[in-house]
Amino acid sequence: MPLKIPARAIRLAVAAGTVLSTSLSAQQTGQQANAAHQSAPVPTAGAALRTSPVSIDGRLDEEAWKQVTPITELRQQRPVEGSPASLTTEVRILYDDEALYVGARMSEPMGAAGIRAPLARRDQLLASNGNNGSFNSLTTDKLAIALDPYHNHLDEIWFEINPAGVRGDQFNGDPSWDPVWEAEARTDATGWTAEMRIPYSQLRFSRDSAQTWGLQVWRIVDRLNEQDMWSFRKRDESGGPGYFGHLQGIVVNHRPRQAELVPYVVSKSQFKYATPGDPYNDARDMKLSAGADIKYNITSNLTLDATINPDFGQVEVDPASLNLSAYETFYDEKRPFFVANRNAFNFGGTSCYFCSNFSGLGVLYSRRIGRPPQLNGWVANQATFVDAPGDASILGAAKITGRTSSGYTVGLLDAVTGRESAHYLTGAGQPELTQTVEPLTNYFMGRVRKELRQGATTVGVVATSTVRRLAGDTVLESQLRSSASAVGLDWSHAWQNRTYRWRGSAVLSDVRGSADAMTLTQRSSTHYFQRPDREVTSDGLFSTRYDTTATLLRGYGLYSRLAKENGSWLWELQTNWRSPGFEVNDLSFLDRTDYRWMSANLARQWTKPGSWYRSIFAIAGGQQELNYDGLRTDFERQAFLAFEFLNYWNLRTFVIRQGTNDNDRLTRGGPVVRKPGYNFAHFQVSTDPRQLAVFDVTLRGARGFDGTASWQLAPGIAFKPASSVFVQLSPNYNWAQNKQQYVQRVADPTATRFDGNRYVFGYVTTRTASLETRVNWTMRPTMTLQLYAQPFVASGDYSSFNEYLAPRTEVQLDYGRDIGTIVRDPATAKYTVDPDGAAGPAQPFSFTDPNFTNRSLRGTAVLRWEYRPGSTMFFVWTQQRSGSDAYG
């Protein structure tokens, strides 16, 4: 069995532990804005009109600041929940016709010696929150201002600064949002001071002249591991903007417009070994491309973003990974145009205290736009030599995001990618052929959300569309769907002071194309309609019958979660369905369908320090999954524990017991077989993140019921050799055994138990080793150099090959031992299998030795210079090298 817990499972499980010590980063997330009951009356602050000049230099020495009554009453959320702040903080707010001004003095009796202020690039300190910092983050003193300009108790616009002048900003937890604003800080004998200027052009708010905004003030005192807040809430009360205080007194009579232009130029050089006779590869390929991103504020609450020819080369390379499954690898979106304001397109949000093998009901995976051409593989199978494009060119894209005056949050996105062609030769002396590998395509998404009951209830709808111009190309028509669309509804409803919440989403999908293209869709790893032992072949309007004449496919997805989200005791009930015909991969990411998943968890949190701990979080629960035939394909029980100790070390551990289940995916379209279960354990310890050197060690291991095993060791160190340098080393080693690694399907009329096919599996031992290295050097807050490198090695060593005895069993028969014979020819590196021996009627078959060793080196260097507010220049260099050998 593949004893490798999916990465998504690990991420979600570890994410459960963050509830133990909810960081500011999590508290900032607008999607978690559960406006629970207040632990104290909501405070109110007043803003005063600026009547004299203010220079944003961090000195706080202008007369204008004396006009304002300061905010002073901050309380600790950590370490002593509810107690008055240990140090004095004064925050004053001014406004004029163009901007909001914040001036603050943070006292520190130790003066500069007590202030911790590392230099870092913009947004790098967002996750650094005293004792809640992580291995990946620096820790620092800082001041943060959070605004809810619409006062809808959902949105959270975050601005922060540390004593060294390092700024951070995010919108509803999204740090990719980079508004144009100013801030400076100074240190003196009594502490430090800060000034901010936030233009209205960067905010979205109602059209009313007199404004009332939500406001929260945070201060971090790093040496004390203290988090202070103005509008207090307990640590066991989840939420963010719902706990904000009120900011009154702002009068806006003029709303300025804003326009931004961000051009870029990318030069690419590709060097590879030249193949003799290849006219397309002379060992070097040079390309130059250019484009631009454009932003324009249509109104104070609607923004237009447009882009021409955005390029993946603008950003950090994707990390290397090993994928032996039938599913594609998911990569995060990093292109600036698609990252900006992406919260407006969020749909079908999910959350869980603990869950694995779980995915949300998303309808947008923007990396589909400008994807590698889908027929590159088809051409490669026909060709001896080929010249194919790496990505589809984005001719243009635009989006409108914001909030209407009537309270609707909207997001509209439209993009067009160009027709791409590949040139190829089928052999020496043959004429050159040309094939379109990606057609002209239009992508659209529309999203609308409405908040009710002061944000306690939200309802939203979404629609997506993908239309391809196949233009009578018979190859394109046989391989690609001509159109795809989806519509969806999502909701969130909280009650009883928002302690309880029900959230959910539903999506209907419709894809169309030629009979050949739809047959490929039905046979894909997402669906496997061709599985011969499928029992349910109709679901009313949503047909699930394997039909080679069909030209459309419809399906649905459902998600629902009922949970208690506040208090010491927490619980959740979830269900997640995907009908067999559900298909949204044209503009989203969907790995599989045909399941009804459900889970239940009970959690307990201790947020008040004890004799040996600061906090504890515990979870116990289980999950189960059935396919639409009613077969149990997942049954899991789990327990989770996380501790924060008095010395600010953290320990997270969990165990999973996965039962032996039916598996309708292992044979990749063949009959159902049984997959042995396993026991899995995870252990992670991290040291106090405030220290000059921070350690984080993760150890995971599993033992299968069939005797296989796996383990992973991921030690990491982050250190700060200077206040301006941050170095992170993350080695990772994985070793795993898998007795059910799919090799191939062989037609054999004598294999009657499997409907005339043999499904060959291998017993493979995989090893992967990598070392991610990151170095950030901050010359000043507006100029940084980021270096990233990842050497990666992966190998697979197959020791035996087998087939299942019969469908719906877990018994596997090894060739050469339990049945038949197997011989490897060293000259051709091929195995020949006679499944029933020389005397049997079955014909021998052969396959290439699947052993492998892959090596790669990927790296990026990014020099970022913000030479004036809102104007940034990037110099990006990337390096990718790879090689492979046919041995494990």
C-alpha positions, 0 to 999 in steps of 0.5 A, a space after each residue: 500500500 502507498 503509505 504516504 499520507 496526502 500532503 493535503 491531509 498533513 496540511 489540514 491536520 497541522 492547521 488544526 493545531 494552529 487553533 491552539 495558538 491562534 496567531 494574528 495571521 489567523 485572527 486577521 483572516 476575513 473568511 474566519 470573521 465570526 463576529 461572536 459575542 463581545 467580552 466587553 462593551 465595544 469601544 469607540 474612537 474618534 478621528 479628528 480633521 487634520 488642520 495642519 501639516 503632518 509629515 510622515 517621518 515617524 517623529 510624531 512631533 506635529 501640532 496636529 496630533 495634539 488635537 486628538 484624544 488617543 486610544 490608550 486602553 489596550 488589554 492582553 490577549 497573551 500571555 495573561 488573557 484580559 489583563 491590562 497591557 504591560 506597557 503604555 500605548 497611545 494611538 491617534 487618528 486624523 483624516 482629511 479629504 484624501 487620507 487617514 492618518 495614524 500616529 502612535 507612541 509605544 512606550 518601552 522602559 528599557 528604551 532601544 535595548 528592549 525593542 526588537 526590530 529586524 529588517 525584512 521585506 514588506 509583508 514578511 513580518 505579517 506572521 510574526 506575533 511574539 510567541 505565536 511566530 513560526 519557524 518560517 517567520 521572524 518575530 518583532 515588536 510592531 503596531 497593527 491597525 485593522 480597518 473594516 471600512 464598510 462596517 459589515 463585520 466581515 472585511 479586515 484591511 490590515 496595516 502594520 509597521 515595526 520599529 525599523 519601518 518594515 511595513 505589512 498589509 493584507 486584505 482579509 488575510 491575503 498578503 498579496 494585496 499591496 496598497 500604496 500607503 506610507 509609514 515610518 517609525 523612530 526609536 527613542 529613549 522612551 520607546 518608539 513612535 510610528 506614523 501612517 498615511 493611508 489614502 482613501 484610494 486604497 480603501 473601499 467604503 460606502 458612498 456616505 459622507 459621514 463614515 463609521 468604520 470598524 477598527 482594531 488596534 494590536 501591539 506586539 511586545 516581542 521581548 515579553 511575548 505579549 499581544 495587546 488589543 484595543 477591542 478585546 476578545 477571548 482566545 476561545 472566541 473565534 473571529 475578527 472584524 465582528 469584535 472590532 470597535 467603532 471609528 467615528 468622525 470621518 467625513 469624506 467629501 472627495 473620493 480620489 481616483 487611482 491608476 497604476 501601470 506595472 510593466 515587465 520584461 522577461 528574458 528566458 534562456 534554456 540550455 539542454 543537451 542537443 539530440 543529434 538530428 533535432 532541428 529544433 534544439 541546438 542546446 540553447 533557447 533564448 526568448 524575450 517577452 514583455 507585458 504589463 499589469 494595469 489597475 484603475 479605481 472606477 469608484 471608491 468601491 470598485 477596481 478594474 485590473 487588467 493584464 497583457 501577457 502575464 508570465 510565470 517567469 515573474 515569480 518564484 519557480 515551483 518546487 520539485 516533487 515526486 508524483 506517482 499517482 494518476 492525478 496532477 500536482 497542484 501548484 499555488 498561483 503566484 502571478 501578480 494579476 491573478 493574486 491581487 484581490 483574489 478574495 473577491 472570487 473565493 467560493 465554497 470556503 471550507 474549514 475543519 478542526 481535523 480532516 484528511 483526503 479532503 478538498 473544498 468545492 472550489 470553482 477557480 484555479 487560475 493557473 488553468 489560464 495560460 496553462 501548458 498546452 493540453 495537446 503537447 503530450 499528444 504531439 510528443 507521442 506522434 513525433 520524433 522531434 518536436 518544437 512546442 510552446 511551454 505555456 498558452 499566451 494570455 492575450 489579455 485579461 481583466 477583472 472588476 472587484 469591489 462592493 456595490 453601494 447596495 452591499 453586494 461584494 462582486 468579482 468579475 473575471 474574463 481572460 483570453 488565451 491565444 491559439 498555440 501550435 507545435 511543429 514536429 517531425 515524425 522521422 528523418 527525412 519526413 516533412 514538418 507537420 504542424 498541429 494546434 496544441 491549444 485553441 483560442 479560449 475564453 475564460 469567465 467567472 462571476 461572483 456575487 455575495 451579500 451580507 445580512 444580519 451584520 455579517 452573521 449571514 452571507 449568501 453568494 452565487 457564482 458562475 464560470 464558463 470556458 469556451 474553446 474555438 476548436 475551428 473544425 480541427 479534428 484532433 482538437 475536437 477529439 481531445 478537448 471539450 468545447 465548452 464547460 460551465 458551472 453555477 453555484 450557491 454558497 452560504 454561511 449562517 451563525 446564531 446564538 451570538 455566533 457561537 454556532 455556524 452552518 456553512 455550505 455550498 452547492 455547484 452544478 457543472 455542465 461540460 460539452 464536446 464531441 463524443 470522442 472528447 467526452 469519452 476521454 472525460 469519462 475515462 479520465 482519472 477524475 471519473 473512471 466511468 469505464 469501471 466494469 463493476 459499477 452498479 449505479 449508472 443513472 442519477 436522474 438528470 446527472 447521468 453516470 452511465 459510461 456512454 461513448 456516444 454522449 456529448 455532454 456530462 452533468 454533475 453536482 457537488 455539495 458541502 456542508 458543515 455544522 459546528 460550534 466555534 466558540 468556547 472551551 468545547 468545540 465540535 463539527 459535523 461535515 459532509 462533502 459530496 461529488 457526483 460521478 459526473 461532476 467536472 470543473 477541471 476546465 477552470 478549477 482543480 478537481 482530482 476525483 469524484 464519485 464519493 460521499 464523505 462525512 466526518 465528526 470531530 470533538 475538540 477541547 481547548 485550554 487557553 489559560 496557562 497551567 503549571 507547565 503549559 500555556 495552552 492545550 488543544 485536543 481533538 478526537 474524531 473520525 471520517 468515512 467515505 462511500 462511493 455512489 455504489 455504496 462501497 466504503 472507500 475511506 474509514 478513519 479515526 484520529 486523535 490530535 494533541 497540541 501543547 504550548 509550553 511555558 518556555 514557548 516551545 510547541 508540540 503537535 502530535 496526531 495519530 490516524 488509524 485507517 481501516 482496510 477499505 474498498 478502492 475504486 481507483 487503484 486499478 485506474 478504471 478497472 474493478 474495485 479491489 481492497 486496499 490494506 489499512 495502516 496506522 500513522 503517527 505525526 510528531 512535530 516540535 518547534 522552539 521559541 521563535 523569538 530566538 536567534 536560531 529557531 528549530 522545527 523538527 517533524 517526524 512522521 511514520 506509518 505501518 501498513 496492515 500488509 507489512 509495508 512502512 514509511 517515514 519522513 524526517 523534516 528538520 529545519 533551522 531558521 537563524 538571523 545572523 544579522 538584523 537584516 538577514 534571515 536564513 532558512 534551511 529545510 531538509 526533507 527525507 522521505 522513505 516509503 514502501 508501496 505494494 500497490 503501485 500501478 504499473 500497467 493494464 494488459 489485455 488477456 482474455 484468460 483473466 476472466 475475473 477482471 473482465 479480460 484484463 490484467 492489472 499489474 502492480 509493483 512493490 516499490 520503495 521510493 526515496 526523496 531528499 531535498 534541501 530548501 534554502 531561503 536567504 532574505 537580505 533586507 538592505 532597507 525596508 524598500 530594497 530586498 534580495 531574496 534567494 531560493 534554491 532547492 536541490 531535489 533527488 527522487 528514486 523508485 526501486 521496484 523489487 517485485 511485481 504482482 496482480 490481485 487474486 480477484 476483485 474486491 479482495 486484498 490478496 496480491 499474487 507475486 509473479 515468479 513466486 505465487 503465480 507464473 514466471 518473470 524474467 528481466 532482460 538486462 540488455 533491453 531493461 524489460 521484464 517479461 511475465 508469463 502469468 500462468 507459466 509455460 503450460 498455461 493458456 495466457 500469453 506472456 507480456 512485457 513492460 519496461 523496468 520502471 525503476 527511476 532516479 530523478 534529480 533537479 535543481 531549482 532556484 530563484 533570485 529576486 531583487 525588489 526595489 520600491 523606489 517610490 510609494 506604489 512603484 516597484 522594480 523587480 529583477 528576477 533570475 530563475 534557474 532550473 536543471 534536471 536529469 534522470 536515470 533508469 535505475 532506482 
